[in-house]
Amino acid sequence: MSIFKKVNLKGFLWIFIMALFGVSFITHTHSYFNTKEINLLITGCYENSGEVKLEIHNNLTSSYSFECKPK
C-alpha cells in the first residue's frame, strides 16, 4: 500500500469517527430536550389538576402524544 492510500484511509477514518460522534451527540441532545419537554407538560398538567395521558409512539424518533384531561 502506498503512502498516499494510507493517508486517504486515515483521513476517511477520522471523518467517519467524527461524523459518528456528531450523530451520537445530536441524538442524545434531542432525547434530553424531548424528556425535559415531556416532564414540563406533565408537571403543568398536574399543577392544573389534570389527568395525564401520554403515549410514546417511537423511542427512536421521540414521537409521542400528550393529552391533559381535566378531572
Kinemage of the C-alpha trace (Angstrom):
@kinemage 1
@onewidth
@group {chain A} dominant
@subgroup {mainchain}
@vectorlist {calphas} color= white
{ca met a 1} P 0.000 0.000 0.000
{ca ser a 2} L 1.441 3.341 -0.929
{ca ile a 3} L 1.735 6.289 1.448
{ca phe a 4} L -0.995 8.150 -0.472
{ca lys a 5} L -3.531 5.349 0.102
{ca lys a 6} L -2.652 5.144 3.808
{ca val a 7} L -3.203 8.887 4.214
{ca asn a 8} L -6.553 8.695 2.406
{ca leu a 9} L -7.638 5.782 4.578
{ca lys a 10} L -6.646 7.627 7.761
{ca gly a 11} L -8.479 10.762 6.634
{ca phe a 12} L -11.604 8.808 5.780
{ca leu a 13} L -11.461 7.017 9.130
{ca trp a 14} L -11.182 10.326 11.025
{ca ile a 15} L -14.104 11.809 9.102
{ca phe a 16} L -16.189 8.702 9.794
{ca ile a 17} L -15.374 8.767 13.524
{ca met a 18} L -16.166 12.486 13.811
{ca ala a 19} L -19.460 12.011 11.944
{ca leu a 20} L -20.339 9.137 14.264
{ca phe a 21} L -19.656 11.288 17.333
{ca gly a 22} L -21.673 14.140 15.818
{ca val a 23} L -24.700 11.968 15.129
{ca ser a 24} L -24.446 10.440 18.599
{ca phe a 25} L -24.263 13.893 20.212
{ca ile a 26} L -27.265 15.194 18.272
{ca thr a 27} L -29.292 12.071 19.103
{ca his a 28} L -28.561 12.314 22.825
{ca thr a 29} L -29.241 16.063 22.873
{ca his a 30} L -32.580 15.589 21.127
{ca ser a 31} L -33.532 12.847 23.577
{ca tyr a 32} L -32.563 15.014 26.568
{ca phe a 33} L -34.642 18.008 25.468
{ca asn a 34} L -37.561 15.790 24.499
{ca thr a 35} L -37.553 14.298 28.008
{ca lys a 36} L -37.438 17.790 29.525
{ca glu a 37} L -40.404 18.840 27.356
{ca ile a 38} L -42.464 15.820 28.420
{ca asn a 39} L -41.654 16.463 32.091
{ca leu a 40} L -42.753 20.109 31.760
{ca leu a 41} L -46.018 19.049 30.114
{ca ile a 42} L -46.724 16.512 32.855
{ca thr a 43} L -45.869 18.971 35.636
{ca gly a 44} L -48.104 21.653 34.122
{ca cys a 45} L -50.958 19.206 33.780
{ca tyr a 46} L -50.711 18.096 37.405
{ca glu a 47} L -50.500 21.722 38.588
{ca asn a 48} L -53.813 22.358 36.818
{ca ser a 49} L -55.356 19.264 38.463
{ca gly a 50} L -55.438 17.361 35.219
{ca glu a 51} L -55.099 13.721 34.288
{ca val a 52} L -52.125 12.884 32.083
{ca lys a 53} L -52.463 10.670 29.042
{ca leu a 54} L -49.039 10.119 27.474
{ca glu a 55} L -48.364 7.658 24.691
{ca ile a 56} L -44.850 7.246 23.319
{ca his a 57} L -45.089 6.011 19.736
{ca asn a 58} L -41.425 5.561 18.875
{ca asn a 59} L -38.400 5.910 21.151
{ca leu a 60} L -36.014 6.328 18.236
{ca thr a 61} L -37.814 9.287 16.667
{ca ser a 62} L -39.112 10.593 20.017
{ca ser a 63} L -42.659 10.866 18.740
{ca tyr a 64} L -45.374 10.972 21.368
{ca ser a 65} L -48.957 12.009 22.021
{ca phe a 66} L -49.833 14.028 25.110
{ca glu a 67} L -53.224 14.899 26.477
{ca cys a 68} L -54.183 16.611 29.726
{ca lys a 69} L -57.770 15.816 30.645
{ca pro a 70} L -59.441 17.922 33.332
{ca lys a 71} L -60.720 15.919 36.303
